[in-house]
């Protein structure tokens, strides 16, 4: 730009530039024309939509939100039956999506890290097994894997009477997965509150004491103090809850079915297993790439300044690897969240599946579809916002280091 | 090591006799420490049990009839069998052009041509049931192999230039849809409705069509995103981020069901085309991001140099920036093609008869097949695995050939 400006100034007869060759005029014209085309297309689409809505008697309003939904949802985190409103139904779908995303992200990260480390193992066989796992999952469509898990495996499990079982702990059958699960007793909430307060205090102490150490240069025993706070809160909580904070809810076979315990539906379990195993393969590659990106010289330098093995790992290798790992890792998390929409194919009641039933029930394709899209967009935008903040933070620390 | 030692007698005298290579390798890679030895034994044990179970299932327990009875369904779906020559002719055209590209450009195209020839030869040789078992089909698949070499011979001739080959590809992409569907009202070629198309044919149409159609759109979006004009830039950013922020399922659903509401009521779009529009829009947003990466990789000096020799903005972009940027993104585009190829399975949700959906309907076509989900889906998974693995193998070779990733 600057070069063309100076070029223009050097011309003796500036006014002689014809309008169609004047860059400023052309730019302005291009702006106006593109804006007209863009807005014109929007208007055209809008008019068509209104026309179609009038013809087919579709309504475009959101007033249906408070009407009773009139359809059941197989699993819900919040209380729901078919007398609740469409709004509640949508919320149930959103919470189901968030539930499976969060659990899936945690499990996929753990499994992916294990596979990624196994890939780097000096043991040839272990490394090859990890490679086989990664290649197997990366080259097969997720939907096909989900079909195998759901239709060919979870639907073929034995009936309740012949459950596969780890007695007292885990029962697997056609109706799903039944787990023994710890639940809070009546006094247990005191224990939970005490533990939570302890954790928060421990984190505050950790951050404060670490900062103090950085400023003063003296040892502040931040790890010891934090652990002591947590231990104290545990003991206090146990005392408050009369030493009975938890009881184990064990599934029991009664009549034809299991009662008690934590039940995971076959749909949820199949989707979770499929998503976790698929995403773990991608996370494994991210983890491997991140660790390999740390220069070997860093390890040698850390040893040379006298850091111990654990210190080398914790203070030198992991922080640098994390810098490479976190951005692609978060985009894998986002992929997993978006892939939960495949729930539709196997009947788990996620956001998209519930939304689709709502469209059939309420007959409001456009507004409901808009709600679905905007919800996914908000999830994505929040995630990329977090990613951007993280990236900026890393860049700053890089400069100050 | 032992060989080089034996040629130099002096060092051989100093060294103790070295143990066999295999043992050295085993000790170094599998038994170099106690924990590693335990791991190795555990791994061998699990490989043995898993492998035995899988092999026993595949060779003794599994009932492969839904796969072997009529493999033609997986290839073309319900495409009328008396018109099947049209699919065959399209394949011959593609084979010939692949051969020509090999002759013209060599390098990576050789890998692609070899993979295609090998795959078709395998299809021609293996025995198959149903309509696939007929001699004509076997001969047809085998004929493709010499056709590829014929294309190679033609492509190697001096007078055949790259623009011939490119023109040939363009011609084929324009002709094949008409060849498959029929021209006009069906007087010349009987019309075959797209609802009858299916299997790998539709999977490939969605993937290849999606990536090709999305490419120009993606390049425009990428240029628009870097534009200095705010209106264009904002529109492009909104489009790219909006599409990338939602799952493909929702986009397919939108293009198949909601899109009709936004268009004039008398405009009826074919179901397969609607799905293809969805795939294209989705793919365009990702292509745009890939191309943007390529654009950023073009050094600023190139643009300044282009300006200095008097090229205008348009010429600079078309003649200097894009050729360099696009060359850098070829591997990324191949990677995107592979994931788009896998994503075509999602079209099952809008009732397109792609490979997975064909598998599903075969299961329901016969009472005896109803419980054979594992066999059918494992077969489909294997088909995808082989194709995707070969493509990523080719794309790795492409990366080496282009020297990308070497810094």
Interface residues (C-beta under 8 A of the other chain):
Chain A: X3 X4 X27 X30 X31 X34 X35 X38 X45 X48 X49 X51 X52 X53 X55 X58 X121 X122 X123 X124 X125 X126 X129 X135 X136 X138 X139 X140 X141 X142 X143 X144 X145 X147 X148 X151 X152 X153 X155 X156 X338 X339 X341 X342 X344 X345 X352 X356 X365 X366 X369 X372 X373 X376 X377 X379 X380 X381
Chain B: X29 X30 X32 X36 X39 X40 X43 X44 X46 X47 X228 X229 X230 X231 X232 X235 X241 X242 X244 X245 X246 X247 X248 X249 X250 X253 X254 X257 X258 X260 X261 X262 X263 X264 X265 X304 X307 X342 X343 X344 X345 X346 X348 X349 X356 X360 X371 X373 X374 X377 X378 X380 X381 X384 X385 X388 X389 X392
